[in-house]
Amino acid sequence: MFDFVRTHQKLMQIILALLIVPSFVLGGAIVGGVKLFGEDANTIAKVADYPLTQQEWENAQRRQLDQARQQMGKNFDQKAFDTPEFKQNILDQLIAQRAVNVEIRSAHLTVSDDKIRQQLWAIPGLTKPDGTFDTERYRQILDSQGMNVNMHQSQMRNDMVLGQVAAGVELSAFVPRTVAKAISDFGSQEREVQEMALPVSQFLPNVKVTDDMVKAFYDKNAKLFEIPESAKIEYVVLNADAVASQATASDEEVASYYKSNDKRFTTEETRRVSHILISAEGGKPAAKAKAEAVLAEVRKNPADFAKIASAKSDDAGSAAQGGDLGVLVKPSSPAEIAALKLKQGEISDLVESDFGYHIVTVTELKPTHLKPLDEVKDDIAAEIKKQKAAKLYSELSEQFTDAVYSQYESLKPAADKLKLKIETMDGVSRQPNPILGAAPFNNAKFLTALFSDDSLKNKRNTEAVEVAPQTLVSGRVVEFKPASKKPLAEVEAAIKQQVTLEEAVKAAKKAGEEKLAAAKKTGDAAGFGEVKTISRSKADGINPAAVAAVMKADASKLPAYVGVEIPGQGYGVYRIGKVSQPAEQDAARREQENVQMNQIISQQEMSGYIAALKQKAKVKIVRPVATIKPQVE
């Protein structure tokens, strides 16, 4: 009974995360930053008198779509998300987040600055080789995400508080051991069963199918034999690829671009640095004397720098790498600044810092390098053509739109004028075909225009429809085939085969029910097969549908009997002779099931907690999702 939980554990965690764990980008749910004001045209809901705006809701939808697009890649289909259920779910998430944050604010829950600092120090990549916090790198990361320090740390504080609240609610729920054991026993129960199979093959030879039976099936299941409407179409596409061949780049333009963008083709100098640190923890005079001795040893044997660093450097992290500090990025410490003055292989004098004395060398130096024009001219030409094509597309798109509209009885004038190719496609229907993917004509907006009355009846060109960024399509219907039904003669053989099978199944069921009644009356095992021991996790050769029925059957009085129709295969009668528990229980399985039961209860507790907070916050839906129209940007 735990198969669903076991196979959907990750799904349940995601659902819980959507309900509880806020994201700074998903709605800015920290109530402290929201002003109280009355309802306006932008307010779609209110939580404890705090407005939830249409802009927040639409932004949340976009972020969910972006996340799904990244995760699903080519399998992403935006139409699957363009549903009232998806939009309502986003609103419910935002309301739940806002309700939880209102409670946190009213309860004055927070975490200390020390906890925030601990979390920051735990972020990988934010600690320098000397053990100090890399503030500059931290700010760069935040800048790339459109955040500042205060915003990020407010998010961290909010998330940590919410994590504590969620953990407190979840830990308050548990399943008593006695209950868990009873449920686990139920799941591991074994039953001894005998089978009397009545396969459909036994009854097929006796089935007689008449013409009337075939006709009745044909009439009753008309939709099975429908041929959907379709059209043969012509279409032309104007996109960046179509105009790219018309864009050129001269040698003079390439040279000018190269000169104006020389930094783009320049590789800046890089230095790989190593050091030996002599710690000043025992006092600077002693440290300096030791460092001078190590410096003398290094200068005597500069090729042994890495070996000496491994043996004598007090920087354990770099010592293990022969003193290597990696490539110098933004020098800030005294040792890094000193490395800027060295040639490759040169050894520095002693460099003093707060940590002690450093001996520095540059193990690899790559000077600034400007790629020659011949090496990059093809890339520059491609970039110039791309820029020109984008501008040309803007100009040609207006001509394309005018041409397909003014010469509405043919696509040829537009194709000839703009040097486009007329494509054809047969079997096109009103709805996009998933198999055809992102083909320009396989677009819902274009198909709506194509199957409009004006296009179908008058065979006119559609308007120029934008089906993707910088992609316009216009088409016309060459031939239209309305929806029809396959003639009976064409499908008669298949229908006869299906009806024969159905009649044989009915006969098997009738015979099986008679044998079931007889077995219950006599109570014996006549006609049944060998005894097999089955459980919910062990079928032992018995059809899964029969296993489910046998395990659900009332076995308070033995022997017990149950009849089961096996879809497409026939009928089975089963005799239950014994019910037992395994002699040895699987302790690991029991513990896993106990954990899963506690997770289910915890999730129910959390769901109830959210519902109570929403009620307490007096959530008010100002504008139902179905009535909201997208804002014009």
C-alpha positions as CSV (number, residue, x, y, z in Angstrom):
1,M,0.0,0.0,0.0
2,F,3.1,2.2,0.2
3,D,4.0,2.0,-3.5
4,F,2.6,5.4,-4.3
5,V,4.5,7.0,-1.4
6,R,7.6,5.1,-2.3
7,T,7.6,6.1,-6.0
8,H,6.3,9.7,-5.5
9,Q,8.4,10.7,-2.5
10,K,10.2,13.4,-4.4
11,L,6.9,14.7,-5.8
12,M,5.5,15.0,-2.2
13,Q,8.7,16.9,-1.1
14,I,8.2,19.3,-4.1
15,I,4.6,19.9,-3.2
16,L,5.5,20.6,0.4
17,A,8.2,23.0,-0.8
18,L,5.8,24.9,-3.0
19,L,3.4,25.3,-0.1
20,I,5.9,26.3,2.5
21,V,9.4,27.2,1.4
22,P,9.5,30.7,0.0
23,S,11.9,31.9,-2.6
24,F,13.0,35.5,-2.7
25,V,12.2,35.7,-6.4
26,L,8.8,34.0,-6.0
27,G,6.8,36.9,-4.8
28,G,8.9,38.9,-2.3
29,A,6.8,37.3,0.4
30,I,8.4,39.1,3.3
31,V,5.5,41.0,4.6
32,G,7.6,43.7,6.2
33,G,8.2,45.1,2.8
34,V,4.5,45.4,1.8
35,K,2.5,48.5,2.4
36,L,-1.0,48.4,3.6
37,F,-3.4,50.1,1.2
38,G,-6.9,49.7,-0.1
39,E,-7.9,47.5,-3.1
40,D,-7.2,48.8,-6.5
41,A,-7.3,47.4,-10.1
42,N,-4.0,45.6,-9.5
43,T,-5.0,43.7,-6.4
44,I,-6.2,40.2,-6.9
45,A,-6.2,38.9,-3.3
46,K,-5.6,40.2,0.2
47,V,-4.0,38.3,3.1
48,A,-4.4,39.9,6.5
49,D,-5.1,43.2,4.6
50,Y,-1.8,42.9,2.7
51,P,-2.5,43.1,-1.0
52,L,-1.3,40.5,-3.4
53,T,-1.0,42.1,-6.8
54,Q,-1.5,40.8,-10.4
55,Q,2.1,41.7,-11.2
56,E,3.3,39.4,-8.4
57,W,1.1,36.6,-9.7
58,E,2.2,37.0,-13.3
59,N,5.9,37.2,-12.3
60,A,5.5,34.0,-10.3
61,Q,3.9,32.3,-13.4
62,R,6.8,33.4,-15.6
63,R,9.4,32.1,-13.1
64,Q,7.6,28.8,-12.8
65,L,7.5,28.5,-16.6
66,D,11.2,29.4,-16.9
67,Q,12.1,26.8,-14.4
68,A,10.0,24.2,-16.2
69,R,11.5,25.2,-19.5
70,Q,15.1,24.7,-18.1
71,Q,14.2,21.3,-16.6
72,M,12.2,19.9,-19.5
73,G,14.3,21.2,-22.4
74,K,12.9,20.1,-25.8
75,N,10.0,18.4,-24.1
76,F,8.7,21.7,-22.7
77,D,5.2,22.6,-24.0
78,Q,3.9,25.9,-22.7
79,K,0.3,25.0,-23.7
80,A,0.4,22.3,-21.0
81,F,0.8,25.1,-18.4
82,D,-1.7,27.5,-20.0
83,T,-4.6,26.2,-17.9
84,P,-6.8,27.7,-15.2
85,E,-5.6,24.9,-12.8
86,F,-1.9,26.0,-13.2
87,K,-2.8,29.7,-12.7
88,Q,-4.9,28.9,-9.6
89,N,-2.1,26.8,-8.2
90,I,0.3,29.7,-8.5
91,L,-2.2,32.0,-6.7
92,D,-2.7,29.4,-3.9
93,Q,1.1,29.1,-3.4
94,L,1.5,32.9,-3.1
95,I,-1.4,33.1,-0.6
96,A,0.1,30.3,1.4
97,Q,3.5,32.0,1.5
98,R,2.0,35.3,2.4
99,A,-0.1,33.7,5.2
100,V,3.0,32.0,6.7
101,N,5.0,35.2,6.5
102,V,2.3,37.2,8.2
103,E,2.3,34.7,11.1
104,I,6.1,34.9,11.4
105,R,6.0,38.7,11.5
106,S,3.3,38.8,14.1
107,A,5.1,36.2,16.3
108,H,8.4,38.3,15.9
109,L,10.3,35.2,14.8
110,T,13.8,35.7,13.6
111,V,17.4,34.3,13.5
112,S,20.5,35.9,14.9
113,D,23.2,37.6,12.8
114,D,25.7,34.9,13.9
115,K,23.5,32.3,12.3
116,I,23.5,34.3,9.1
117,R,27.3,34.6,9.2
118,Q,27.6,30.9,9.7
119,Q,25.4,30.2,6.7
120,L,27.5,32.6,4.5
121,W,30.8,31.0,5.5
122,A,29.3,27.6,4.6
123,I,28.7,28.7,1.0
124,P,31.3,27.0,-1.3
125,G,33.7,29.3,-3.1
126,L,33.5,32.3,-0.7
127,T,36.6,31.6,1.3
128,K,40.0,32.8,0.2
129,P,43.2,30.6,0.4
130,D,44.2,32.5,3.5
131,G,41.0,31.6,5.2
132,T,39.3,35.0,5.0
133,F,35.8,35.6,3.6
134,D,35.8,36.8,0.0
135,T,33.6,39.8,0.2
136,E,34.3,40.9,-3.4
137,R,33.3,37.5,-4.8
138,Y,30.2,37.5,-2.7
139,R,29.1,40.9,-4.1
140,Q,29.8,39.7,-7.7
141,I,27.5,36.7,-7.3
142,L,24.7,38.9,-5.9
143,D,25.1,41.4,-8.7
144,S,24.7,38.6,-11.3
145,Q,21.4,37.7,-9.6
146,G,20.2,41.3,-9.4
147,M,20.5,41.4,-5.6
148,N,22.4,43.3,-2.9
149,V,23.7,42.2,0.4
150,N,20.7,43.3,2.4
151,M,18.3,41.6,0.0
152,H,20.2,38.3,0.1
153,Q,20.5,38.3,3.9
154,S,16.9,39.1,4.3
155,Q,16.0,36.2,2.1
156,M,18.4,33.9,4.1
157,R,16.8,35.1,7.4
158,N,13.3,34.5,6.1
159,D,14.1,31.0,4.7
160,M,15.8,29.9,7.9
161,V,12.8,31.0,10.0
162,L,10.5,29.2,7.7
163,G,12.6,26.1,7.9
164,Q,12.4,26.2,11.7
165,V,8.6,26.6,11.6
166,A,8.2,23.8,9.1
167,A,10.4,21.5,11.1
168,G,8.5,22.3,14.3
169,V,5.2,21.4,12.6
170,E,6.5,18.3,11.0
171,L,8.1,16.9,14.1
172,S,4.9,17.3,16.1
173,A,3.3,14.5,13.9
174,F,4.0,10.8,14.4
175,V,2.4,7.4,13.9
176,P,2.2,5.3,17.0
177,R,4.3,2.1,16.8
178,T,1.3,-0.1,17.3
179,V,-0.6,1.5,14.5
180,A,2.5,1.3,12.2
181,K,2.9,-2.4,13.0
182,A,-0.7,-3.2,12.3
183,I,-0.5,-1.4,8.9
184,S,2.8,-3.1,8.1
185,D,1.4,-6.5,9.1
186,F,-1.5,-5.9,6.8
187,G,0.8,-5.1,3.9
188,S,3.0,-8.2,4.4
189,Q,0.2,-10.6,4.9
190,E,0.4,-13.9,2.9
191,R,-2.4,-16.0,1.5
192,E,-2.4,-19.5,0.1
193,V,-4.5,-19.5,-3.0
194,Q,-5.5,-21.9,-5.8
195,E,-6.5,-20.8,-9.3
196,M,-9.1,-22.0,-11.7
197,A,-8.4,-20.2,-15.0
198,L,-10.9,-19.8,-17.8
199,P,-8.9,-18.3,-20.6
200,V,-10.7,-16.5,-23.4
201,S,-9.2,-18.8,-25.9
202,Q,-11.5,-21.7,-24.7
203,F,-14.5,-19.7,-25.7
204,L,-13.4,-18.1,-29.0
205,P,-14.4,-21.1,-31.3
206,N,-18.0,-21.0,-30.1
207,V,-18.6,-17.3,-30.7
208,K,-20.8,-16.5,-33.6
209,V,-20.7,-12.8,-34.8
210,T,-23.6,-11.6,-37.0
211,D,-23.7,-8.7,-39.4
212,D,-26.1,-7.0,-37.1
213,M,-23.6,-7.2,-34.2
214,V,-20.9,-5.7,-36.4
215,K,-23.2,-2.9,-37.5
216,A,-24.3,-2.2,-33.9
217,F,-20.6,-1.9,-32.8
218,Y,-19.9,0.4,-35.7
219,D,-22.8,2.7,-34.9
220,K,-22.2,2.7,-31.1
221,N,-18.4,3.5,-31.5
222,A,-18.6,6.0,-34.3
223,K,-15.8,8.1,-32.9
224,L,-13.4,5.2,-33.3
225,F,-13.8,5.4,-37.0
226,E,-13.7,9.2,-37.5
227,I,-11.3,10.7,-40.0
228,P,-10.5,14.2,-38.7
229,E,-10.6,17.2,-41.0
230,S,-7.4,18.1,-42.6
231,A,-5.9,20.4,-45.2
232,K,-3.2,20.6,-47.7
233,I,-1.5,23.9,-47.4
234,E,1.1,26.2,-48.8
235,Y,3.1,28.5,-46.6
236,V,6.1,30.9,-46.6
237,V,8.3,31.7,-43.6
238,L,10.2,34.9,-43.0
239,N,12.9,34.5,-40.3
240,A,16.5,35.4,-39.6
241,D,17.8,32.4,-41.6
242,A,15.7,33.5,-44.6
243,V,17.3,37.0,-44.7
244,A,20.8,35.9,-43.6
245,S,21.9,35.2,-47.1
246,Q,21.1,38.8,-48.1
247,A,23.4,40.3,-45.4
248,T,27.0,40.8,-46.4
249,A,30.2,42.0,-44.6
250,S,33.0,43.7,-46.6
251,D,36.7,43.5,-45.7
252,E,36.6,47.2,-44.7
253,E,33.7,46.6,-42.3
254,V,35.5,43.6,-40.8
255,A,38.7,45.7,-40.3
256,S,36.8,48.6,-38.7
257,Y,34.9,46.3,-36.3
258,Y,38.2,44.6,-35.3
259,K,39.8,48.0,-34.6
260,S,36.8,49.2,-32.6
261,N,36.5,46.1,-30.5
262,D,40.1,45.1,-29.9
263,K,39.4,44.3,-26.2
264,R,37.0,41.6,-27.3
265,F,39.9,39.8,-29.0
266,T,42.5,40.4,-26.3
267,T,43.4,37.8,-23.7
268,E,44.6,39.6,-20.6
269,E,47.8,38.6,-18.8
270,T,47.4,35.7,-16.4
271,R,49.8,34.7,-13.6
272,R,49.8,31.4,-11.7
273,V,51.2,32.0,-8.2
274,S,52.7,29.8,-5.5
275,H,53.8,30.8,-2.0
276,I,55.4,29.6,1.2
277,L,53.9,31.0,4.4
278,I,55.8,31.1,7.7
279,S,53.2,31.8,10.4
280,A,53.8,34.6,12.9
281,E,51.8,32.9,15.7
282,G,55.0,32.2,17.7
283,G,56.1,35.8,17.3
284,K,57.3,37.8,14.3
285,P,61.1,37.9,15.1
286,A,61.3,34.1,15.2
287,A,59.0,33.8,12.2
288,K,61.1,36.2,10.2
289,A,64.4,34.4,11.0
290,K,62.8,31.1,9.9
291,A,61.4,32.7,6.8
292,E,64.9,34.1,5.9
293,A,66.4,30.7,6.2
294,V,63.7,29.2,4.0
295,L,64.2,32.0,1.5
296,A,67.8,31.3,1.3
297,E,67.1,27.6,0.7
298,V,64.6,28.4,-2.1
299,R,67.0,30.8,-3.8
300,K,69.7,28.2,-3.7
301,N,67.4,25.6,-5.3
302,P,64.5,27.5,-7.0
303,A,63.5,24.3,-8.9
304,D,62.6,22.7,-5.5
305,F,60.1,25.5,-4.6
306,A,57.1,23.1,-4.6
307,K,59.0,20.5,-2.5
308,I,60.1,23.1,0.0
309,A,56.6,24.6,0.2
310,S,55.1,21.1,0.8
311,A,57.6,20.5,3.7
312,K,57.8,23.9,5.3
313,S,54.8,26.2,4.5
314,D,52.4,26.8,7.3
315,D,49.5,27.2,4.8
316,A,48.2,23.7,5.0
317,G,45.8,24.1,2.1
318,S,48.3,25.3,-0.5
319,A,51.2,23.3,1.0
320,A,49.5,20.1,-0.1
321,Q,49.6,21.5,-3.7
322,G,53.3,22.5,-3.5
323,G,52.3,26.1,-2.5
324,D,50.0,26.6,-5.5
325,L,47.5,29.4,-5.0
326,G,46.0,29.2,-8.5
327,V,45.6,31.9,-11.1
328,L,45.7,35.5,-9.8
329,V,42.4,37.2,-10.4
330,K,42.0,40.4,-8.4
331,P,45.1,40.9,-6.2
332,S,44.3,42.2,-2.8
333,S,46.6,40.6,-0.2
334,P,50.3,41.7,0.1
335,A,51.5,38.4,-1.3
336,E,49.3,38.7,-4.3
337,I,50.4,42.3,-5.0
338,A,54.0,41.3,-4.7
339,A,53.4,38.6,-7.4
340,L,52.5,41.3,-9.9
341,K,56.1,42.5,-9.9
342,L,57.7,39.2,-10.6
343,K,58.8,37.5,-13.8
344,Q,58.1,33.8,-14.3
345,G,60.3,31.7,-12.0
346,E,61.5,34.8,-10.1
347,I,61.5,34.5,-6.3
348,S,60.3,37.4,-4.2
349,D,61.8,38.9,-1.1
350,L,60.0,38.2,2.2
351,V,56.5,39.7,2.1
352,E,55.0,40.6,5.4
353,S,51.2,40.2,6.2
354,D,48.9,39.8,9.2
355,F,49.5,36.0,8.9
356,G,53.3,36.1,8.9
357,Y,55.9,36.1,6.1
358,H,55.4,34.9,2.5
359,I,57.9,33.8,-0.1
360,V,56.2,34.2,-3.5
361,T,57.0,33.0,-7.0
362,V,55.1,33.1,-10.4
363,T,55.0,29.5,-11.8
364,E,53.3,30.5,-15.1
365,L,53.0,33.8,-16.8
366,K,50.9,34.3,-20.0
367,P,51.3,37.9,-21.3
368,T,48.5,40.0,-22.8
369,H,47.7,38.7,-26.3
370,L,45.7,40.3,-29.1
371,K,44.5,37.7,-31.6
372,P,45.5,38.6,-35.2
373,L,42.8,39.8,-37.6
374,D,43.2,36.7,-39.9
375,E,42.3,34.5,-36.9
376,V,39.1,36.2,-36.0
377,K,37.8,37.7,-39.3
378,D,35.4,34.9,-40.0
379,D,33.8,35.4,-36.6
380,I,33.6,39.1,-37.1
381,A,32.0,38.7,-40.5
382,A,29.4,36.4,-39.0
383,E,28.6,38.9,-36.3
384,I,28.3,41.8,-38.7
385,K,26.0,39.7,-41.0
386,K,23.9,38.8,-37.9
387,Q,23.5,42.4,-37.0
388,K,22.6,43.4,-40.5
389,A,20.2,40.5,-40.8
390,A,18.4,41.6,-37.7
391,K,18.0,45.1,-39.1
392,L,17.0,43.7,-42.5
393,Y,14.4,41.4,-41.0
394,S,12.8,44.5,-39.4
395,E,12.5,46.1,-42.8
396,L,11.4,43.0,-44.7
397,S,8.8,42.0,-42.1
398,E,6.7,45.1,-43.0
399,Q,7.0,44.3,-46.7
400,F,6.1,40.6,-46.0
401,T,3.0,41.6,-44.1
402,D,1.9,44.0,-46.8
403,A,2.6,41.5,-49.6
404,V,0.6,38.6,-48.2
405,Y,-2.3,40.8,-47.4
406,S,-2.5,42.8,-50.6
407,Q,-2.0,39.8,-53.0
408,Y,-4.3,37.6,-50.9
409,E,-5.0,35.0,-53.5
410,S,-1.5,33.7,-53.8
411,L,1.8,33.6,-51.8
412,K,3.9,33.8,-55.0
413,P,4.2,37.6,-55.2
414,A,5.4,37.8,-51.6
415,A,7.8,34.9,-52.1
416,D,9.3,36.3,-55.3
417,K,9.6,39.8,-53.9
418,L,11.4,38.7,-50.7
419,K,13.3,35.7,-52.2
420,L,11.4,33.2,-50.1
421,K,10.5,29.5,-50.8
422,I,6.9,28.4,-50.9
423,E,6.6,25.2,-48.8
424,T,3.8,22.6,-48.9
425,M,2.4,20.3,-46.2
426,D,-0.5,17.8,-46.3
427,G,-2.6,16.5,-43.5
428,V,-2.6,19.6,-41.4
429,S,-5.3,19.8,-38.7
430,R,-6.7,22.5,-36.5
431,Q,-4.6,21.5,-33.5
432,P,-0.7,21.4,-33.3
433,N,0.7,18.0,-33.8
434,P,3.2,17.1,-31.0
435,I,5.2,14.9,-33.4
436,L,6.0,17.9,-35.6
437,G,7.4,19.9,-32.7
438,A,8.3,23.6,-33.4
439,A,7.7,23.5,-37.2
440,P,6.6,27.1,-38.2
441,F,3.2,25.9,-39.5
442,N,2.6,23.8,-36.4
443,N,1.7,26.8,-34.3
444,A,-1.7,27.2,-32.5
445,K,-2.0,30.9,-33.5
446,F,-1.2,30.2,-37.2
447,L,-3.5,27.2,-37.4
448,T,-6.4,29.3,-36.0
449,A,-5.8,31.8,-38.8
450,L,-5.4,29.0,-41.4
451,F,-8.7,27.4,-40.4
452,S,-10.7,30.6,-40.2
453,D,-13.7,31.0,-42.5
454,D,-12.0,33.5,-44.7
455,S,-9.1,31.1,-45.3
456,L,-11.1,28.0,-45.7
457,K,-14.0,29.2,-47.8
458,N,-12.2,31.9,-49.9
459,K,-8.8,30.2,-50.1
460,R,-7.2,33.5,-49.1
461,N,-3.7,34.0,-47.5
462,T,-3.7,34.2,-43.8
463,E,-2.3,37.3,-42.2
464,A,1.4,37.3,-41.3
465,V,1.5,35.5,-38.0
466,E,4.4,35.7,-35.6
467,V,5.0,32.1,-34.4
468,A,8.4,32.8,-32.7
469,P,10.8,35.7,-32.1
470,Q,11.7,37.1,-35.6
471,T,9.6,34.4,-37.3
472,L,6.6,35.3,-39.5
473,V,4.5,32.8,-41.3
474,S,1.7,33.2,-43.8
475,G,-0.2,30.3,-45.4
476,R,-3.2,29.4,-47.5
477,V,-5.4,26.3,-47.8
478,V,-4.9,24.5,-51.2
479,E,-7.3,21.6,-50.5
480,F,-9.6,20.9,-47.5
481,K,-11.0,17.6,-46.4
482,P,-13.9,17.9,-43.9
483,A,-14.2,15.3,-41.1
484,S,-15.6,12.0,-42.3
485,K,-16.1,8.4,-41.2
486,K,-14.4,5.3,-42.4
487,P,-16.9,3.2,-44.4
488,L,-18.1,0.0,-42.6
489,A,-16.6,-2.2,-45.3
490,E,-13.1,-0.8,-44.6
491,V,-13.2,-1.6,-40.9
492,E,-15.6,-4.6,-40.8
493,A,-12.8,-7.2,-40.3
494,A,-11.3,-5.3,-37.3
495,I,-14.8,-4.8,-35.8
496,K,-15.6,-8.5,-36.2
497,Q,-12.3,-9.4,-34.4
498,Q,-13.1,-7.0,-31.5
499,V,-16.7,-8.2,-31.1
500,T,-15.5,-11.9,-31.2
501,L,-13.1,-11.1,-28.3
502,E,-15.7,-9.3,-26.3
503,E,-18.3,-12.1,-26.7
504,A,-15.7,-14.6,-25.7
505,V,-14.9,-12.6,-22.6
506,K,-18.6,-12.5,-21.7
507,A,-18.8,-16.3,-22.1
508,A,-15.7,-16.8,-19.9
509,K,-17.2,-14.5,-17.3
510,K,-20.5,-16.3,-17.3
511,A,-18.9,-19.8,-17.0
512,G,-16.6,-18.5,-14.3
513,E,-19.4,-17.1,-12.2
514,E,-21.2,-20.4,-12.4
515,K,-18.1,-22.3,-11.2
516,L,-17.6,-19.7,-8.4
517,A,-21.2,-20.3,-7.2
518,A,-20.6,-24.0,-7.3
519,A,-17.3,-23.8,-5.4
520,K,-18.8,-21.7,-2.7
521,K,-21.6,-24.2,-2.3
522,T,-19.4,-27.3,-2.0
523,G,-16.4,-25.7,-0.3
524,D,-14.0,-28.1,-2.0
525,A,-11.0,-27.7,-4.2
526,A,-12.1,-29.7,-7.2
527,G,-10.9,-28.2,-10.5
528,F,-8.4,-25.8,-8.8
529,G,-4.7,-25.8,-9.5
530,E,-1.7,-26.1,-7.2
531,V,-1.4,-24.1,-4.0
532,K,0.6,-20.9,-4.3
533,T,1.5,-18.4,-1.6
534,I,1.1,-14.8,-2.6
535,S,1.2,-11.4,-1.0
536,R,0.7,-7.8,-2.1
537,S,4.4,-7.7,-3.2
538,K,4.6,-11.3,-4.5
539,A,2.3,-12.5,-7.3
540,D,3.9,-16.0,-7.9
541,G,2.6,-16.2,-11.5
542,I,-0.9,-14.9,-10.8
543,N,-2.2,-11.9,-12.8
544,P,-1.8,-8.7,-10.8
545,A,-5.5,-7.8,-11.1
546,A,-6.3,-11.2,-9.5
547,V,-3.7,-10.6,-6.8
548,A,-5.4,-7.3,-5.8
549,A,-8.8,-9.0,-5.6
550,V,-7.6,-12.0,-3.6
551,M,-5.8,-9.8,-1.1
552,K,-8.9,-7.6,-0.6
553,A,-11.3,-10.5,-0.3
554,D,-13.0,-11.2,3.1
555,A,-11.0,-14.2,4.5
556,S,-12.6,-14.2,7.9
557,K,-14.1,-17.6,7.0
558,L,-12.0,-20.2,5.1
559,P,-12.0,-21.4,2.5
560,A,-13.0,-18.2,0.8
561,Y,-13.6,-17.8,-2.9
562,V,-13.4,-14.8,-5.3
563,G,-14.0,-14.4,-9.0
564,V,-12.0,-11.9,-11.2
565,E,-12.4,-10.8,-14.7
566,I,-9.0,-10.5,-16.3
567,P,-9.2,-7.8,-18.9
568,G,-8.7,-9.2,-22.4
569,Q,-7.6,-12.6,-21.1
570,G,-10.7,-14.3,-19.6
571,Y,-11.9,-15.1,-16.1
572,G,-10.4,-16.6,-13.0
573,V,-11.8,-18.2,-9.8
574,Y,-9.6,-18.3,-6.8
575,R,-9.8,-20.4,-3.6
576,I,-8.2,-18.9,-0.5
577,G,-7.2,-21.7,1.9
578,K,-5.0,-20.0,4.5
579,V,-4.0,-16.5,5.8
580,S,-0.7,-16.0,7.6
581,Q,2.1,-13.6,8.4
582,P,5.8,-14.4,7.4
583,A,7.7,-16.1,10.1
584,E,10.5,-13.6,9.8
585,Q,9.6,-9.9,9.4
586,D,11.8,-7.6,7.3
587,A,13.0,-5.1,9.9
588,A,14.4,-2.7,7.3
589,R,11.1,-2.7,5.4
590,R,9.1,-2.1,8.5
591,E,11.3,0.9,9.4
592,Q,11.1,2.3,5.9
593,E,7.3,2.0,6.0
594,N,7.2,3.7,9.4
595,V,9.3,6.6,8.1
596,Q,6.9,6.9,5.1
597,M,3.8,6.9,7.3
598,N,5.3,9.6,9.5
599,Q,6.1,11.7,6.3
600,I,2.5,11.4,5.2
601,I,1.2,12.5,8.6
602,S,3.7,15.3,8.7
603,Q,2.6,16.6,5.3
604,Q,-1.0,16.4,6.5
605,E,-0.1,18.4,9.6
606,M,1.7,21.0,7.5
607,S,-1.3,21.2,5.1
608,G,-3.6,21.7,8.0
609,Y,-1.3,24.3,9.5
610,I,-1.3,26.3,6.3
611,A,-5.1,26.1,6.0
612,A,-5.4,27.4,9.6
613,L,-3.0,30.3,8.9
614,K,-5.0,31.2,5.7
615,Q,-8.2,31.2,7.7
616,K,-6.6,33.3,10.5
617,A,-5.3,35.8,7.9
618,K,-8.8,36.2,6.5
619,V,-7.8,35.6,2.9
620,K,-10.0,37.5,0.5
621,I,-10.0,36.8,-3.3
622,V,-10.7,40.2,-4.9
623,R,-10.6,38.9,-8.5
624,P,-11.0,35.2,-9.3
625,V,-8.3,33.8,-11.7
626,A,-10.8,33.2,-14.4
627,T,-11.6,36.9,-14.7
628,I,-8.1,38.2,-14.8
629,K,-6.8,39.5,-18.1
630,P,-3.0,39.8,-18.8
631,Q,-1.6,43.2,-18.2
632,V,-0.4,45.1,-21.3
633,E,3.3,45.6,-21.1
